[in-house]
Amino acid sequence: MKFLSFTIIAVVLLFGCVYTPNKNSELIDVGDVLLENVLNSKINLVKKNAVLNERYNLKDTVMEEEGVEWKAIALKSKSPIDSEFAALLETNWEDQSVISRISILGERIGIKGIHVGDAFEKIKYIIDSTNLNGSPDGELSLTYGKDNRIHFLLELAESSPLNEGVGSLDGIPGELQIKEIVLLNRK
């Protein structure tokens, strides 16, 4: 009887430990992990990243454009209350072993305190105003002034005059929302 009681207690403790989330990982900003530890890392090592594996389902996928293919990993939240598609980690067609682009699509991953869904007025004063990019495919791409690896994509209406280009940050409406945050490998 004592052995049976001990066995039941041991099993309960074991499963309790297995399913207890790592409290220290909650303090880690996933955006920082993506920028500093995933971007420019080998794709096979990224799949073993403890922070990503604890919070996300990592799914191998293949991207294709104009007949060219490259490897990618899709991150989807493991949370039962938030199963959003959070990010896409891409290699490129030249080197399919290294993550060279990360597209953050979910609102829960932040970079420097900025999230998808935030308004332009929140980022206006941190943008590199000397490097105003064009508006490819109805998106306005703005570069973070202190780190040229970080880009904020804002979606433009088809009729927006910003589709013709941006002369200054003052010409961008403050309520325009960030649709995507892109991290690019800048060697």
N, C-alpha and C positions, 0 to 999 in steps of 0.2 A: 504494500500500500504506500509506504514511504517512497519507494522507487517511482511509482506511478505519479505521485504528487510532485516529486522533484522533476520528472520528465515533462509534465504539463507546464510547470513554472518555467522550465528551461525553454520550451517551445514558444511560450508566450513572450518571454524576454527576447528570444532570437527574432521572432517576427516583428516585435515592437521596434527593435533596432533596425531591421531591414527597411521598414516603412516610415521611419522617422526622417523628415527632411533635414538636411545639413543646415543648421541655423546660421553658420558663418557665410554660406554661399548667398544668403538673402542680402547680405551687405555688399556683395560684389555687383557692380554695375555692368550688365551684359554689354552695353555699348562700348565701354572701355576694353572689355575682353575682346570684342570683335575688332576694334581698331588696333590694339597693341599686341594681341596674341594670335589672332586668326588671319587678319589681312597679311598677305605675303608669306603665309605658312603652307607647308605641304598638306595637301588635301587629306592624306591618310592620317596625319597627326591631328588634324581638326576633328576628325571623327572620334577621336579618343579624348577630346577636351572635356574634363569633368564638369565644369560649370554648364556648358552647353548641353551635355547629356543628362544632367540632372533636371534641367528646366524644359528641354525641347526634345521632340522626336526629330531625328535627323534622317532625311530621306534622300538617297542618291537620285539624281535626275540628270538628264542630258538636255542642254539648251541647243537650239538650232536657229540659224538665221541665214537666209540666202544660200542654203545648201551646206553651210559650215556648222559643225557640231563641236561642243565643248562640255566638260563635266561641271556639275554644280551640286550643291547640297541645299535642300529646302528645310527650313526650321519651322516647326509647328509646335505651339505651346502644349505642354503636357497637362496643364491645369484643366480640371473638369469644368470650371466656370469661365475659362477663356481659352478657346481652342483656335485662336487666330493664327493665320499664316504670318509669321513674324519677320522672316528675313530669307534672302536668297544669297548663298555664298557661291561665287562663280570663279572658275579658272578661266582661261582664254584659249583660243584655238592654237596659239603658238606654244604654250606650255600648260598642258592639262594636269600638271601635278601640283601647281601652286595657286592658292586663292588670290585673285588679283582685283576682284570687285565684290563688294557686299552691298546689297540693296536692302535697306531696312524699311519694311512696309507696315509693321505693327506699331501701335501707339505706345506699347509698354517698354520698348527699348529706346533709351535716350542717348544722345551724344552731347556732351558739354551742357546738359540740362535742357536740350532741345528735343522735341518729339514730333513724330508724324502727327499732323492735325493742328500743330501750333500755327499761329498767325505770323505773317511776315514782320509785323511790327515788333515781335519778340526778338527777331534775328537781325533787324535792319542795321544795328550799330556794331555787329560783329562780322559783317560781310566785307570781303575784299572789294571795295568799290573801284579799284583799278583793273579788276579782272571780271567785268560783267560779260557773261557768256550770252550767246544768242539763245533763241527759243526754238530748239528742235522739236518738231512734232507736237507743238502746243504746250511745251513745258519750258519754264524758265529755270535755268540752272545757275545757282549762286554758290560761290566758294567761301568757306569759313576763312576769315582773315589770318588767323594764327596757325592754321594747319591746312595746307592745300590738298590734303587727302580727303577732306570732308566737304561734301556738296549737298545742298538742299535743293530739291526739285519742287517747284510750285506749278500747279496745273493752271493753264490759261484757258479762258473761254475762246471759242473759235473766232469770235468777233473782237477780241482784245487787241488794242493797238500795240501791246507789248509783243505780239507775235512778229512784228516788224523789227524788234530790237529794243534794247533798253539803253537810254542815254545816261541816266543817273538813278540812284536808289530812290530819290524823291518822287519819281514817276511811277513807282510801284505801290498799288493800294495796300494799306496796312492790314486789311482783312483777308488778303490772299493766304490760303492755307498751304502748309508743307504737305505734299502728297507722298514724298519718299525722301529718305536720306541715303546718299550713296557714298561709300568709302572706296576710294581708288588707290591702287598701288602706284605711288610716285617714286620711282627709283632715283 
